[in-house]
Amino acid sequence: MSEKKGSWFSRLFRSKKEEQVEKVDEVIEAPVETVEPVVAEEKATSEASLAAVESAISVNTAALSESETLDIAPNQPHHHETIAEIEAEEIFEAVAENVVAQSVETGETVLTSAPEAAQTIADTEEKIAETIETAHAQEIAHTVEEAIKAPEAVLQEKPKTGFFKRLKERLGKTRDGITAGLADLFIGKKSIDDDILEELETRLLMADVGVEVTQKLIANITAEVSRKNLSNVDELLAALNKEMVEILKPVEKPLVVDNTEHSPYVILMVGVNGVGKTTTIGKLAKKFQSEGKSVMLAAGDTFRAAAVEQLKVWGERNNIPVVAQKEGADPASVMFDAMESAKARKVDILIADTAGRLHTQAGLMQELAKIHRVMGRVDESAPHEVMLVVDASTGQNALNQATQFNEIVKLSGITFTKLDGTAKGGIIFAIADKLNVPVRFIGVGEAIDDLRPFEAESFVSAIVGQASDHA
């Protein structure tokens, strides 16, 4: 554009210079007394020229601003700057034509009006440059604003997933193991026969529901079939749902912390290695804290390396005090100090961690019994909750764990973890049927909200559902 402008200005002034020479010759031929400088007219012409320039700039700037409000694709690079450059070229041409027209009209010599024309054009260039710069700045601001607002729109539109939907998704492996493809067995059959019931029995056993519970379920469903109450897959699943809920309903007992009788309310967490005790403690602490309860943690796992530090991290995250001693200290001593401290601080809930131990290790199991006795010396009713944490993926071995722990320290509640990563979630039925220990919580993920109070109907619906869920 610069080359085009340069050549245009050259042509403009070259042509006017030729015009000047002709006019000077004419002036020489005229009488001397008739030649007078028209100062007033020149000034008026200059003012008119400047006014015309300002008017042209104003009109074109308004047009430029109006064009910026149009819906131009944001991905088009520097679209405002391109528009400004086009408008600038038009302004240049308009200004030049205006200057020439005014000069010819007033009969001025080019030598007299050229500086003013040059100044006018210089002023025009400056204003156009400002216009382009402003347009470019608006383009950048527009792009940045879009970049900032885009994520907000995505976040607002993101739907919230309900817990039952998440539960159903996380228990998909167990559900598929029990009922996936069950509808295919009905193809070509008018009723439920022994082959279908036998296949269902096999699937229940594979899901670690347990032999006794499976036999009970199949017996009750067979009775319904003989009474002609069941004829298709949906009715079969509905009957299975009903029978399963009846097994789990008696152990659906949420943990209720009563500080009117017990303060602090002491929860002793037990279980084998790697079941997620410490993580469960952190989630429970956060849950109780959100309910307005004051919480304290006792680092009773003095055996495992970094166990104390892990619990301290949970405490620091939630601003919860942690009572701990050095690694290798007597865990019973830690529990004694923690209970005394909780009493002195008037804490509502004390959650005590313990070292993971196999149910077959007699010495460690007796150590757990000692911890239980020491707590009773500080408070005769303590611990008020002995919660076993069970990894659901261990299957039938979890039943043996629960049985042994229940013999050493009377269990008052069970929490099942890692249900989202196993097809053996049926173990909950076997433990509930044999021990009748309340199921307090189930864990179906890593998030704090993924540890939820156990509800029999929701759990069974998530692993059984309807035939359409498994098509």
N, C-alpha and C positions, 0 to 999 in steps of 0.2 A: 504494500500500500504506500510505503514511503517513497518508492521510485515513481509511482504513479502521481503522488502529490507533487514531487519535485518537478517532474516534467510539466505538470499542469500549471504550476506557479511560473515556470520559465516561459511557457507559451503566453501566459496572462501578461506578464510584465514586458515581454518582447513586443507583443502586439500593441500594448499601450505606449511603449516607447516610440514606435513608428508613428502612432497617432499623435504623440507629443510633437515630433519633428514637424509634421504637417501643420499642426496648430501654431507652432512658433513662427513658421514661414508666413502664415496668414497674418499674425500679429505685427510682423515687421512691415508688411504692406499697408496696414491700417494707420490712420493718424495717431500720433503719439498721445495727444490729449484724450483720446477715447479709451486708452488702456489704463484701467484702474483695478487693483486687487479687490475682489469681492470678499472681504473678510467675514461679513455677517452671514452671507450665503454659504461660505465654506464651513463656518462653524455650525450652521444649521444642518448642512449636508452631513457633516461628521456626526452630529448628534442623531440625525435620522438614521445614519448608517449603523451606529452603535445600538440604537433602539431596535432596529430591524434584526440585528444579530442576536440581541438578548431575547427578542420575541421568538426567533427561530429556535434558539437553545431551549427556551421555556417550553415551547410546543413539543419539540422532539424529546425533551426530558420527560414531560408528562406522558408522552406516548410510550417512552421506554419503561416508566414506572408501571403504566397500565399493562404493558406486555409481560411484566414480571409476575402479575397475578394469574397468568394463564397456567393451565395444567401442563407443564413441560416435563418430559420424562426425566426423573432425577439421575438416571444413569448416563445421560448425555453430558459429556464433559464441557464445563465452562459455557453453558448455553446462554447465560445472561451476558457474558463478555462478548460473545459472537453477535448478539442482538445490538449491544452498545456500539460495536465497531461499525456495523452497517448503518446505524443511525448517525454515527460520527461523520462518515463519508458524505451522507446526505447534507449534514449541517455545513461541512466545508464547502460543498458546491453552492449551497444556498447563500452562504456568506459572501463568497467570491462574486457570484452573479449580482448580489445586492450592491456590493461596493462598485463594481463596474457600471451598473445601471445608474447609480447615484452620481458617479463621476461624469458620465456622458450627459446626464440630464442637466447638471449644474454648469457644465462647460468648464470644469476645473481642469487644470493641468495635472498630469500624472505625477509630476515632481512634487506638487503640493500635497496630493492625497495619498501617495504611496506609503509614507511613514505611518499615517493613520490606519491605512488598510493593513499594513504589516502588523501594527499593534493590535488591531481588531482580530486578525487571524491568530495572533499569538495568544490573546485572551481566550479565543474560541478553543484553541488547542488545549489550553490549561483546563478549561471547564469540561471539555470532552474527556480529557485524561482522568479528571476527578470522577466523572460519570462512569467511565469504564472500571475504575478502581472500586467505586461503590458497588457496581453491579457484580464484580468479582467477589467482593467481600460478602455480599448477600448470597451469592452462590455457595460459598464455603459455609456460611452460617446455616443455609438451608440444608446442605448435605450433612453437617454435624448434627443438626436438630433431628433429621431423619434417623441418623445412626443411634442417637440417644433414645428416641422414642420407640424405635422398633422392638427392642427387648422388652420394654414395659408392656407393649401390646401383647406380646407372646405370653408373658407371665400372667396377664389378666385373663387371657383366653384359656390358659391351661386348666383343665377340669380337675377337681379334687376327687381322689379315689377313696370310696368308703372302705371301712375296715373289712366288712364281709366280702367285698369284691377282692380285696387283697388276700384275705384268708383263703378264698376259693382258688385264687391263682397260686398261692404258695403251697397249698395242699394238693396241687394237681397231680403229683407223682403217686400219692396214696390213692387218690380218686381214680386215676387211670388204671392202677393195678387191680382195683376191685371191680370197676364197672365198665371200663373201656371195651367197646365191641360187644357188649352183652346183648344189644339189640340184634346183632347179626345171628345169634343163636336161635332167634324166633322165626327166621326166614323159612317158610314152607311148613311151619307148625301152627296148629290152631290153639294150642294150650301149652302150659308149662309142664314139661315132662321131667323124668329123672336125670336126663343128660344135662338139662339146663341147671337143675339144682346141684348136681355134682360139680359142674363147672364153677358155679358161684361159691361152693364150699372150698374148692381149690384156691380160688382167688382170695378168699378171706384168710386162709391159712398163710398164703404167700405174703399178705400184708401184715403178718404177725398179730392178727386179732387173737390168736390163741386157740388151742384145740377145744377147750371146754366152752369158751364163748361161741366159737364157730358152730359146734354141735347144737348149742342152745338156739342159736339164730336159725339154723337150717331146720331144726325140729319144729319151731313155731311157724316158719314160713310154709313148710310142708303141710302142716295142719290147715293153714289157710287155703292152700291149693286144693286139698281134698274136699274142702267145703265149697269149692267152686267160687271162692271170693277173688281169686287171682287168675287172670287169663292172658295178660300181655306184659311187656317189659316195664311199662310205666307203673302198673299196679304192683309188680314184683319189687321195684325199687322203692315204692311208697311203703310197702310192708317192711322192707329191710330198714328203711329210715326209722319207722316207728319202733321196731324192735331194738335198734341201736340206741335210740334216745332213752328208752326205758332202762338200759344198762348204765348209761352215763348220768342220768338225771340225779340219782342219789349222791353222786360225788360232786355235783355242781354247787359248791359252797364257797363264795368269794371270801377273801380274807377281810375281816372287819377288825380294825384296831380300836380297842376300847381303853382310852386313857383315864376314864373315871375310876376304873378298878386297878389298872396297871400303868404305872408311870415310873420309869420308862417301860414301854412295851418292847420286850426283847424277842428278836427273831434270830434263831440259830440256823445258819445255812450249812447243809451237809451234802455230800455226794462224792463220786469218784473223780479221778483226774480228767480234765479236759471237757467237762460237760457244760462249762460256761457259768460257774458259780459267781465269780467275781464280776463278770459282765452283767449278770442278772441282778446282783446286789446294786450295781451302779444305776440300773434302770429303775429298780424299786425305790431307791433313795430319791431319784428325781421325781418319780410318781408321787411319793408321800409328801415331798417338799412342795410340789405344785398344789397339793390339797391343803396346804397351810400347816403342815406338821413340821416340827423341828426334828432333825435326824442326826445321828452320830454313827460312825462306822468303827468297828473293831477289827484290826488286822490280825486275825488269829492264825493265818497261814504263814507260820514262821519257817516252814520247811522249804517251800518252793522258791527258787531264786527269783528275785524281782517281784514277788507276789505283793509284798508290802508297798513297794513303789507304785505298782499298778493300782492298788486301792487308793493310795494317796492322790493319784492323778484324777480319779473319779471324784474324790473329795474336793480337790482344788477346782475342778470344773464347775461344781455345783455349790461351792462355798460351804462345804460340810466338814465338820471336824473329824479327824481320824485318830484313834488311839492305837499306837503301835510301839513295839520294842524292837531291839536289834534282831537280825536274822539268827535263827536257832534258839530263840528264847522259848520258855515254856508257854504254850498257847493258853493253858488254864490261867496262868498269871496275867496274861494280856486281857483275858475276859474279865477277871476280877477287877483290874484297874479300869477297864472300860465301863463296867457297871457302876462302880463308885463315882467315876467322872460324870456319867450320864445322870445319876441321881443328883449330884451337886449342881449341875447346870440345868436341872429340870427339863431334860430333853424328853420329847414325846416318844421317839422310836430309836432303839439301838439295834442295828443290824450287824451280826457277828459272822465274819468269814472264817472258814476252817480249811485246813489242808485237805487236798483231795487224797482219798485212800480207797484202795480196793476193798470190797466187802469180804474178801477172803483173807485179808491181813488182820489177824486176831489182835496183834499188839496195837496197831493203829486204831482199830475199832474200840479197844479198851480206853485208849487215850481220849477218844470222843466221849465215852461214858464219863470220864473224869471231868472233862469240860462241862458236861451237863450238871454234874454234882456241885462243882464250884459255883456255878451260876445260882444254883438253889440255895447256897449258903448266904449269898447277898440278898436274894429275894426268893422266898420259899416257893412262889408260884412260877419262877423263871426256869427255863425259857418259856415264853408264852406261845411261841410258834416254833416248831422244828420242821423246817422245810427242806425236803429232798429235791435236788435238782437232777433231772434225768435227761440224758441225750436220747431223743426218740429214735435216732438212727441205729442205736445198739440193738434194737429188736427185743427178742425174748430174754436176752441177758439183763435187760433193764428190770425185768420182773424179779430175777434173782437178787439184783442190787437192792431193790425196794424191800424185799422180804428180809434180807440181812440187816439193813439199817433200821427197819422197823422193830426188829428184835432187840437191838442195842439201845437205841434212843427212840422212844415212842414217837412215830411220825404223826404230825397233825396236818400236813399239807404237802402237795407235790407240784412242782413246776416242770412242764415238759418244754425242752428247748430244741431248736434245729428241726422243727417239723417241716420247714420249707425245703429241706434238702434230702428228704428220704421218702421211700415208698413204703416204709414200715410204720407209718403213723398209727396203725391198728393196735400197737402195744398199749395204748392208753386204755383200751377196752379190757385187756387181760389184767392189767394192774388194778383197774377200778373194780372189776368183778371179784378178784381174789382178796384184795386188801381193804377195799372200801375206804381208802384214804381220800379226803377231799382234794380235788384238783383245783389249785388256786389260780395258776396262770399258764398260758401257753405262749411260746415264742416262735414266731414265723418269719424272723428277719433280724437285721442288724440294728435298725432304727429303734429309738426308745419307744415309739408308738407301736412297734411290732410285738411288744410284750403286753398281752391283754388278759383281763380276767376271763376264765374259762366259762363258756356257755355251751351246754350240751347240744341244743337244737342247731345253733349256728355251725358248730363243729361237724355234726353229722350231715347237715345239708351241704356243707362244703366238700365232703368226701363221697357223698352218694349222689345228690342232685337228681336229675331226671334223664331219661333216655336221650333227649335232644341235646343234653350237655356232652354226650359221648359219641354222637353220631360221626 
